[in-house]
Structures are given as C-alpha cells and as structure tokens.
C-alpha cells in the first residue's frame, strides 16, 4: 500500500497490490478491510483501463476468494 501512496494511478502498482491482497486472502482467510481494498483496486483498474489484460483474471480470483470464504456478492 505504501507504493500505491507514492505512485497513485500507477497501473503496475495497482495490479501488484490487488494480486498480493488476493494471495494473502487465499492463504490466511478472508479479511473484510483487505477485501474492500482489493475491490477498490479492481474498480480503479477498470476505470483506468477496462480492457487491461489482467483485469479479468483479478476479477475471477476475487470472486473465487469470495466463494471460498462464503462472502456474499452484491449487485
């Protein structure tokens, strides 16, 4: 998160942060603040580049983590 504060809007940092959060959630269990931060990063990535090659994979991983830990989806 420190890197994101130093380079807001940097796509590589945003993707790395979302990926790291997803790895942590997968290994340690669901954490609501981290889940919210990850969802925000995915939304921010989508806003900057809706066709980014890694966006679909991040969304799939996020949804898989929510299913794994029984987190309800909204919308």
N, CA, C and O atoms as a GROMACS GRO file, in nm:
protein
  300
    1UNK      N    1   0.082  -0.120   0.000
    1UNK     CA    2   0.000   0.000   0.000
    1UNK      C    3   0.086   0.126   0.000
    1UNK      O    4   0.045   0.230  -0.051
    2UNK      N    5   0.207   0.116   0.058
    2UNK     CA    6   0.296   0.232   0.057
    2UNK      C    7   0.332   0.272  -0.086
    2UNK      O    8   0.336   0.390  -0.119
    3UNK      N    9   0.358   0.174  -0.171
    3UNK     CA   10   0.393   0.204  -0.310
    3UNK      C   11   0.277   0.273  -0.380
    3UNK      O   12   0.299   0.362  -0.463
    4UNK      N   13   0.154   0.233  -0.349
    4UNK     CA   14   0.039   0.297  -0.411
    4UNK      C   15   0.027   0.442  -0.367
    4UNK      O   16  -0.011   0.528  -0.447
    5UNK      N   17   0.059   0.471  -0.241
    5UNK     CA   18   0.056   0.609  -0.193
    5UNK      C   19   0.163   0.693  -0.262
    5UNK      O   20   0.143   0.812  -0.287
    6UNK      N   21   0.276   0.631  -0.292
    6UNK     CA   22   0.385   0.704  -0.357
    6UNK      C   23   0.362   0.720  -0.507
    6UNK      O   24   0.411   0.814  -0.568
    7UNK      N   25   0.286   0.627  -0.566
    7UNK     CA   26   0.261   0.632  -0.710
    7UNK      C   27   0.114   0.604  -0.740
    7UNK      O   28   0.082   0.503  -0.802
    8UNK      N   29   0.025   0.693  -0.696
    8UNK     CA   30  -0.117   0.669  -0.722
    8UNK      C   31  -0.145   0.668  -0.872
    8UNK      O   32  -0.092   0.749  -0.947
    9UNK      N   33  -0.229   0.577  -0.912
    9UNK     CA   34  -0.262   0.568  -1.054
    9UNK      C   35  -0.164   0.487  -1.136
    9UNK      O   36  -0.184   0.471  -1.256
   10UNK      N   37  -0.059   0.435  -1.072
   10UNK     CA   38   0.038   0.352  -1.144
   10UNK      C   39  -0.022   0.213  -1.161
   10UNK      O   40  -0.042   0.141  -1.063
   11UNK      N   41  -0.049   0.176  -1.284
   11UNK     CA   42  -0.119   0.052  -1.314
   11UNK      C   43  -0.043  -0.070  -1.261
   11UNK      O   44  -0.105  -0.162  -1.207
   12UNK      N   45   0.087  -0.073  -1.277
   12UNK     CA   46   0.165  -0.188  -1.230
   12UNK      C   47   0.154  -0.203  -1.078
   12UNK      O   48   0.142  -0.315  -1.028
   13UNK      N   49   0.157  -0.093  -1.007
   13UNK     CA   50   0.146  -0.097  -0.861
   13UNK      C   51   0.006  -0.141  -0.821
   13UNK      O   52  -0.010  -0.221  -0.728
   14UNK      N   53  -0.094  -0.091  -0.890
   14UNK     CA   54  -0.233  -0.127  -0.859
   14UNK      C   55  -0.256  -0.277  -0.879
   14UNK      O   56  -0.319  -0.342  -0.796
   15UNK      N   57  -0.205  -0.332  -0.988
   15UNK     CA   58  -0.220  -0.475  -1.015
   15UNK      C   59  -0.141  -0.556  -0.914
   15UNK      O   60  -0.190  -0.658  -0.865
   16UNK      N   61  -0.020  -0.514  -0.884
   16UNK     CA   62   0.061  -0.586  -0.785
   16UNK      C   63  -0.007  -0.586  -0.649
   16UNK      O   64  -0.005  -0.688  -0.579
   17UNK      N   65  -0.067  -0.475  -0.609
   17UNK     CA   66  -0.135  -0.467  -0.480
   17UNK      C   67  -0.256  -0.560  -0.478
   17UNK      O   68  -0.274  -0.635  -0.382
   18UNK      N   69  -0.338  -0.557  -0.581
   18UNK     CA   70  -0.455  -0.644  -0.586
   18UNK      C   71  -0.413  -0.790  -0.584
   18UNK      O   72  -0.474  -0.871  -0.514
   19UNK      N   73  -0.310  -0.826  -0.658
   19UNK     CA   74  -0.261  -0.964  -0.660
   19UNK      C   75  -0.209  -1.006  -0.523
   19UNK      O   76  -0.235  -1.118  -0.478
   20UNK      N   77  -0.136  -0.919  -0.458
   20UNK     CA   78  -0.081  -0.951  -0.326
   20UNK      C   79  -0.193  -0.969  -0.223
   20UNK      O   80  -0.187  -1.060  -0.140
   21UNK      N   81  -0.294  -0.885  -0.229
   21UNK     CA   82  -0.406  -0.898  -0.138
   21UNK      C   83  -0.478  -1.031  -0.162
   21UNK      O   84  -0.514  -1.101  -0.067
   22UNK      N   85  -0.497  -1.066  -0.287
   22UNK     CA   86  -0.566  -1.192  -0.318
   22UNK      C   87  -0.485  -1.312  -0.270
   22UNK      O   88  -0.543  -1.410  -0.221
   23UNK      N   89  -0.353  -1.306  -0.283
   23UNK     CA   90  -0.269  -1.415  -0.232
   23UNK      C   91  -0.282  -1.426  -0.080
   23UNK      O   92  -0.294  -1.536  -0.025
   24UNK      N   93  -0.280  -1.313  -0.013
   24UNK     CA   94  -0.290  -1.313   0.133
   24UNK      C   95  -0.426  -1.367   0.177
   24UNK      O   96  -0.433  -1.449   0.269
   25UNK      N   97  -0.532  -1.324   0.113
   25UNK     CA   98  -0.666  -1.373   0.147
   25UNK      C   99  -0.674  -1.523   0.124
   25UNK      O  100  -0.731  -1.596   0.205
   26UNK      N  101  -0.617  -1.569   0.013
   26UNK     CA  102  -0.623  -1.711  -0.018
   26UNK      C  103  -0.549  -1.794   0.087
   26UNK      O  104  -0.594  -1.902   0.124
   27UNK      N  105  -0.436  -1.743   0.136
   27UNK     CA  106  -0.354  -1.818   0.231
   27UNK      C  107  -0.400  -1.803   0.376
   27UNK      O  108  -0.391  -1.898   0.453
   28UNK      N  109  -0.449  -1.684   0.413
   28UNK     CA  110  -0.478  -1.656   0.554
   28UNK      C  111  -0.627  -1.644   0.587
   28UNK      O  112  -0.664  -1.637   0.704
   29UNK      N  113  -0.710  -1.642   0.485
   29UNK     CA  114  -0.854  -1.629   0.508
   29UNK      C  115  -0.904  -1.490   0.475
   29UNK      O  116  -0.828  -1.396   0.455
   30UNK      N  117  -1.035  -1.481   0.469
   30UNK     CA  118  -1.098  -1.355   0.430
   30UNK      C  119  -1.080  -1.249   0.537
   30UNK      O  120  -1.094  -1.276   0.656
   31UNK      N  121  -1.048  -1.130   0.493
   31UNK     CA  122  -1.033  -1.014   0.581
   31UNK      C  123  -1.114  -0.902   0.516
   31UNK      O  124  -1.081  -0.859   0.405
   32UNK      N  125  -1.217  -0.854   0.583
   32UNK     CA  126  -1.307  -0.757   0.521
   32UNK      C  127  -1.237  -0.628   0.475
   32UNK      O  128  -1.261  -0.585   0.362
   33UNK      N  129  -1.152  -0.565   0.557
   33UNK     CA  130  -1.085  -0.445   0.507
   33UNK      C  131  -0.998  -0.473   0.384
   33UNK      O  132  -0.994  -0.393   0.290
   34UNK      N  133  -0.928  -0.586   0.384
   34UNK     CA  134  -0.846  -0.619   0.266
   34UNK      C  135  -0.934  -0.650   0.146
   34UNK      O  136  -0.901  -0.612   0.034
   35UNK      N  137  -1.045  -0.717   0.169
   35UNK     CA  138  -1.138  -0.745   0.060
   35UNK      C  139  -1.192  -0.616  -0.002
   35UNK      O  140  -1.204  -0.605  -0.124
   36UNK      N  141  -1.224  -0.520   0.083
   36UNK     CA  142  -1.273  -0.391   0.034
   36UNK      C  143  -1.164  -0.317  -0.043
   36UNK      O  144  -1.191  -0.256  -0.147
   37UNK      N  145  -1.041  -0.322   0.009
   37UNK     CA  146  -0.930  -0.257  -0.061
   37UNK      C  147  -0.905  -0.322  -0.196
   37UNK      O  148  -0.879  -0.253  -0.295
   38UNK      N  149  -0.914  -0.453  -0.201
   38UNK     CA  150  -0.894  -0.524  -0.327
   38UNK      C  151  -1.003  -0.488  -0.427
   38UNK      O  152  -0.975  -0.464  -0.544
   39UNK      N  153  -1.128  -0.484  -0.381
   39UNK     CA  154  -1.239  -0.447  -0.469
   39UNK      C  155  -1.219  -0.306  -0.523
   39UNK      O  156  -1.248  -0.280  -0.640
   40UNK      N  157  -1.170  -0.216  -0.438
   40UNK     CA  158  -1.146  -0.078  -0.484
   40UNK      C  159  -1.035  -0.076  -0.589
   40UNK      O  160  -1.045  -0.004  -0.689
   41UNK      N  161  -0.930  -0.154  -0.567
   41UNK     CA  162  -0.821  -0.157  -0.665
   41UNK      C  163  -0.872  -0.210  -0.798
   41UNK      O  164  -0.838  -0.156  -0.904
   42UNK      N  165  -0.952  -0.315  -0.795
   42UNK     CA  166  -1.007  -0.370  -0.919
   42UNK      C  167  -1.095  -0.266  -0.988
   42UNK      O  168  -1.089  -0.251  -1.110
   43UNK      N  169  -1.178  -0.195  -0.911
   43UNK     CA  170  -1.261  -0.089  -0.969
   43UNK      C  171  -1.176   0.022  -1.029
   43UNK      O  172  -1.207   0.074  -1.137
   44UNK      N  173  -1.069   0.059  -0.959
   44UNK     CA  174  -0.981   0.164  -1.010
   44UNK      C  175  -0.909   0.120  -1.138
   44UNK      O  176  -0.894   0.199  -1.231
   45UNK      N  177  -0.866  -0.005  -1.142
   45UNK     CA  178  -0.802  -0.058  -1.263
   45UNK      C  179  -0.903  -0.055  -1.378
   45UNK      O  180  -0.870  -0.013  -1.489
   46UNK      N  181  -1.025  -0.099  -1.350
   46UNK     CA  182  -1.130  -0.099  -1.453
   46UNK      C  183  -1.156   0.042  -1.504
   46UNK      O  184  -1.178   0.062  -1.624
   47UNK      N  185  -1.155   0.140  -1.415
   47UNK     CA  186  -1.180   0.279  -1.455
   47UNK      C  187  -1.069   0.333  -1.544
   47UNK      O  188  -1.094   0.408  -1.638
   48UNK      N  189  -0.944   0.295  -1.513
   48UNK     CA  190  -0.831   0.344  -1.592
   48UNK      C  191  -0.814   0.270  -1.724
   48UNK      O  192  -0.781   0.331  -1.825
   49UNK      N  193  -0.838   0.139  -1.723
   49UNK     CA  194  -0.818   0.059  -1.843
   49UNK      C  195  -0.910  -0.062  -1.840
   49UNK      O  196  -0.870  -0.170  -1.797
   50UNK      N  197  -1.035  -0.044  -1.886
   50UNK     CA  198  -1.131  -0.155  -1.878
   50UNK      C  199  -1.093  -0.276  -1.963
   50UNK      O  200  -1.151  -0.383  -1.945
   51UNK      N  201  -0.998  -0.261  -2.053
   51UNK     CA  202  -0.956  -0.372  -2.139
   51UNK      C  203  -0.820  -0.429  -2.096
   51UNK      O  204  -0.758  -0.503  -2.172
   52UNK      N  205  -0.774  -0.394  -1.977
   52UNK     CA  206  -0.642  -0.441  -1.933
   52UNK      C  207  -0.638  -0.593  -1.932
   52UNK      O  208  -0.734  -0.659  -1.890
   53UNK      N  209  -0.528  -0.648  -1.977
   53UNK     CA  210  -0.517  -0.793  -1.994
   53UNK      C  211  -0.528  -0.871  -1.863
   53UNK      O  212  -0.567  -0.988  -1.866
   54UNK      N  213  -0.496  -0.811  -1.750
   54UNK     CA  214  -0.500  -0.883  -1.623
   54UNK      C  215  -0.628  -0.859  -1.543
   54UNK      O  216  -0.649  -0.922  -1.439
   55UNK      N  217  -0.712  -0.769  -1.590
   55UNK     CA  218  -0.833  -0.734  -1.515
   55UNK      C  219  -0.926  -0.854  -1.498
   55UNK      O  220  -0.973  -0.880  -1.387
   56UNK      N  221  -0.953  -0.926  -1.603
   56UNK     CA  222  -1.041  -1.041  -1.594
   56UNK      C  223  -0.990  -1.146  -1.496
   56UNK      O  224  -1.068  -1.204  -1.421
   57UNK      N  225  -0.860  -1.168  -1.498
   57UNK     CA  226  -0.801  -1.266  -1.407
   57UNK      C  227  -0.815  -1.221  -1.261
   57UNK      O  228  -0.846  -1.302  -1.174
   58UNK      N  229  -0.794  -1.093  -1.235
   58UNK     CA  230  -0.810  -1.041  -1.099
   58UNK      C  231  -0.954  -1.053  -1.052
   58UNK      O  232  -0.980  -1.090  -0.937
   59UNK      N  233  -1.048  -1.023  -1.140
   59UNK     CA  234  -1.190  -1.034  -1.104
   59UNK      C  235  -1.224  -1.179  -1.074
   59UNK      O  236  -1.294  -1.208  -0.976
   60UNK      N  237  -1.176  -1.271  -1.158
   60UNK     CA  238  -1.202  -1.413  -1.135
   60UNK      C  239  -1.143  -1.460  -1.002
   60UNK      O  240  -1.209  -1.532  -0.927
   61UNK      N  241  -1.021  -1.418  -0.972
   61UNK     CA  242  -0.957  -1.455  -0.845
   61UNK      C  243  -1.035  -1.398  -0.726
   61UNK      O  244  -1.055  -1.467  -0.626
   62UNK      N  245  -1.077  -1.274  -0.738
   62UNK     CA  246  -1.152  -1.209  -0.630
   62UNK      C  247  -1.284  -1.283  -0.605
   62UNK      O  248  -1.319  -1.310  -0.491
   63UNK      N  249  -1.355  -1.314  -0.712
   63UNK     CA  250  -1.482  -1.385  -0.697
   63UNK      C  251  -1.461  -1.526  -0.642
   63UNK      O  252  -1.542  -1.574  -0.563
   64UNK      N  253  -1.353  -1.592  -0.682
   64UNK     CA  254  -1.322  -1.725  -0.629
   64UNK      C  255  -1.292  -1.718  -0.480
   64UNK      O  256  -1.334  -1.806  -0.404
   65UNK      N  257  -1.220  -1.615  -0.437
   65UNK     CA  258  -1.190  -1.599  -0.294
   65UNK      C  259  -1.319  -1.574  -0.216
   65UNK      O  260  -1.336  -1.630  -0.108
   66UNK      N  261  -1.408  -1.493  -0.270
   66UNK     CA  262  -1.535  -1.468  -0.202
   66UNK      C  263  -1.615  -1.597  -0.190
   66UNK      O  264  -1.673  -1.625  -0.085
   67UNK      N  265  -1.619  -1.676  -0.295
   67UNK     CA  266  -1.690  -1.804  -0.289
   67UNK      C  267  -1.626  -1.897  -0.187
   67UNK      O  268  -1.695  -1.961  -0.108
   68UNK      N  269  -1.493  -1.904  -0.188
   68UNK     CA  270  -1.419  -1.993  -0.098
   68UNK      C  271  -1.453  -1.965   0.048
   68UNK      O  272  -1.463  -2.058   0.128
   69UNK      N  273  -1.469  -1.837   0.082
   69UNK     CA  274  -1.492  -1.800   0.220
   69UNK      C  275  -1.637  -1.761   0.249
   69UNK      O  276  -1.667  -1.706   0.354
   70UNK      N  277  -1.727  -1.791   0.154
   70UNK     CA  278  -1.869  -1.770   0.178
   70UNK      C  279  -1.910  -1.625   0.189
   70UNK      O  280  -2.001  -1.591   0.264
   71UNK      N  281  -1.842  -1.539   0.115
   71UNK     CA  282  -1.874  -1.396   0.119
   71UNK      C  283  -1.979  -1.369   0.012
   71UNK      O  284  -1.959  -1.403  -0.105
   72UNK      N  285  -2.090  -1.309   0.050
   72UNK     CA  286  -2.198  -1.281  -0.044
   72UNK      C  287  -2.158  -1.171  -0.140
   72UNK      O  288  -2.089  -1.076  -0.103
   73UNK      N  289  -2.200  -1.186  -0.263
   73UNK     CA  290  -2.177  -1.084  -0.365
   73UNK      C  291  -2.295  -0.989  -0.367
   73UNK      O  292  -2.410  -1.030  -0.348
   74UNK      N  293  -2.266  -0.864  -0.390
   74UNK     CA  294  -2.373  -0.766  -0.406
   74UNK      C  295  -2.382  -0.729  -0.552
   74UNK      O  296  -2.285  -0.741  -0.627
   75UNK      N  297  -2.498  -0.685  -0.592
   75UNK     CA  298  -2.527  -0.642  -0.728
   75UNK      C  299  -2.578  -0.750  -0.810
   75UNK      O  300  -2.608  -0.729  -0.928
   0.00000   0.00000   0.00000
